[in-house]
Amino acid sequence: MKVGFIGLGRMGKHMATNVVKAGFETYVNDLVPALVDQLVALGAKHCPTNQALAAEVDVAFTMLPNGAIVESVMCGPEGVLAACKPGTVIVDMSSVAPATTQKMAKVAAERGVKYIDAPVSGGTAGAEAGTLTIMVGADDETFARVEPVLQAIGKRIQHIGGVGMGDAMKIVNNMLLGANMASLAEALVLGAKCGLDPETMYEIISTSSGNSYALTAKMKKFIMADAFEPGFAMDVQYKDLTLAQEASRAMQVPIPMSNACMAVYEQARAAGLGGEDMSAVIKIWERLCGVEIRAPKEG
Ligand code: NAD
């Protein structure tokens, strides 16, 4: 099976690397030549355009920043869908709205192409280790066709339902990540103002009922290390909350917690933190309250 991978950014470069290492004949493309070079050095083949890649492969994976870019890569000038052979499968692993995927699937079907969603969770660390959770929206037959490749990328591969259901699952998960991170940030700053030591807070919360992925993945590695290079960028978390808001309007489900959380990320982006890891949201409270949750400097 010839496999294609478009989008070799923070997540995609690791995911494509694991596909190459698993022995699949892999064709890659990205707008950034240096990212392509990294994969070519590992044995992948470079296609100069997304259309050239689409024409070459049996299954094409995409890991792109947002739904607008996915739509443009699929249907814009030089779009992938126009170049695919009938019978090709496209697996979009980006986090986008179910409606975007369902719209792309409809256009793809007119060309005899299968289009499914398989967004992921587990961050750049999970992408590198090949331990991502993958949420697949597909018919049974297409799921079975792509599962061997997904096994190279993730640990838990879950067939959630029909096309778009992987995206819906991902939106629900990332609402919680956004809220957990914002809650952790205000809680840690309150604790510090009360006189608690950050290390003590970590040790206790991580073995208590307040524990979360936000704490275990973000507190020591990003916040206490003062290392806010993403990771999972604030702007990307914000995009995921906008997807939750769109879904809440469409389904008429009130989401007051996520809306409050959205306002916090808006403040952080207005303060110029959008390109930093989402854990940098804590800087909003740190600056307001005059404390920092950092490990003591050595020496
Ligand atoms: P990123 O911006 O680091 O990577 C996106 C890549 O797509 C870039 O390298 C960019 O050059 C490339 N690209 C954009 N337009 C292109 C085009 N027309 N043709 C070819 N390549 C193109 O983003 P990321 O952090 O890797 O996130 C990608 C997706 O994964 C997003 O939808 C995000 O929500 C989701 N996600 C990210 C994380 C994370 O921790 N970063 C975790 C889970 C899911």
Residues whose N, C-alpha, C, O or C-beta is under 5 A from the ligand:
A	BS01	NAD	I6 G7 L8 G9 R10 M11 G12 N29 D30 L31 V32 M63 L64 P65 N66 V73 M93 S94 S95 V120 S121 G123 T124 G231 F232 V236
